[in-house]
């Protein structure tokens, strides 16, 4: 896809997150959209707190909706747009779903460390070690717009707020 198309889809993912969860970083407004052949298949937001489900990240919610919408759990050739760099769980879910490309807005260096694993493993590390080498990962699309949704790297976030909602 071209850069403008990526920006358009990322803006839609960001707008969806804001429409559902608002712009308060305490509400973790992560949005994701799954696109195949230029057509939206599914979208979702982070629902971990709402669903009492540690796996209900925006990307997983989107993939769960995308399989039935597509009629198959494998969505070969799809692109997943996420406002925040996907964690390892979400990245591997994309691999299992046959997603060919992940495009994200803010990366782990753009936001508070609370949004990522304590071991400080990057999604890039997961891909490097994965058995599927044809997953493309492009970051930084509308990085500043997306990063505004989250606590910044230097923000003093109270310990009780340091969880993914």
N, C-alpha and C positions, 0 to 999 in steps of 0.2 A: 504494500500500500504506500501511497505517497504521504509526505509529511502533513499536508493539509488535511487529508482524510483521517490520519491518526489524531490530529488535533480536534477535529470535529467529533470523533467518537469519544475521545477522552473528555471533552467538554460535556457530552451527554452523560457520561458516567459520573462526572463531578456534579452536574446539575441534579442527577437522580439521587445521589447521596445527600445533597443539601435539601432536596424536596422531602425526603423521607426522614432524615435524621437532623437536619439543621446544620449550622456552622460551628457549633460549640465542640471544641476538641475533646471535651469530657464525654461526649456521646459517640466518639469514634466513627465519624461519617465516612466510611469507606464504601465506594461504589464500584461495581463491575458490570461490564456489558460483554456478551459473547456475540461475535459477528462471523457469519459465513457467507462468502461470495457477496459482500456488501450489504447483507441483510441482517438485521438484529434477530438473534435467536432467543436470547433471554437476558435478563438483567437482575441485579440483586444488590443488597446492602448488607453490611455486617450486622448479624442478628444474634451474636453469642449470648449476650445478656438477656435479650428478649425471649429467646427460645430455651435458655438454660442449657446451651449446647456449645461446648468448646470448639466444635468443628464448624459452626455456622458462620464462617468467614464469608465476606462478600463474594469471593471467587467460588467457594464451594456452593453457596446458595444459588449462584448463577449457573454453575454446572449442573446442579440438581434439577433446575428448571429447564436447562438446555437439552438434556437427554430426551425427556418426553416430548418437548416441542419439536425436536429434530427426528424423533422416532427411533433413536439408537443412542446407546451410551457413548459410542465413538463418534466424535464430531470432527472427523479428519479435515484438515485444512482451515479450521476456524482460528480466529484471533480473539484472545481475551484481553480486554482493556480493563485496567484496575487503577484506581487513583493512588494506590500505595503499592510499593514493591511487594509482590506476594511472598509469603513465608514458604518454607520447605514443604509443608503439608499441601498447600494450595498449588505449588509448582508441580509436585508429583501427581496431584489429582489431574492437572492439565495434561501431563504426560499420559496417564492412564486413559484420559478421555480422547486422546489423539489430537489435542490442540497443537497447531503448528507454530503459533506465535503468541507471546505474551508482551503486551505493551503496558508500561506503567508510568504514572506521573512522578510522585515524590519517591525518592529512594531512601534507603536506611540512613544515609548520611544527612538527609534533609529534615529528619524528624527525631523526636525523643527516642532513646533506646528502648523504652517500654513497649514499643510496637513490635519488637523482634525478639527472637529466642535469646535466652540468657547466654548461650554458648557463642553468640555473635557470629553465627554461620550465615553467610550470604546466600541468597538464592543462586547466585552465580556459582558458588561452590557445589550446590546440589546438582546443578545442570552439568558441571564438569565431571561429577562422579556418576551421573545417571547413565543408563544404558542407551538412551535415546539421544542421539547427537543432532537431530534435525529440528529441535525446538529452538526457535529464535527468541531472544529476550532483548527488548528495546526499552530503555528507560529514559526518564527525563522529559517526557512529553507533557507540556503544560506544568512543569515541575513547580514553579512558584505558585500557580493557582491551586494546585493540589496540596502543596505543603501547608498552605494557610489553614487547611482544615484540621491540622494536627498540632500537638504540642511540638515546639521547636527543640532542637538538640540541646540548647542551653536553658530551657525553661525549668523552673523549680517546681516540679509536679509532686504534690503530696503523695506519700507512699500508698495511701488508701485509694487513690485515683489511678494507680498504675496497673491497670488491667484492661484488656480489650473487651469493650462492650459490644 
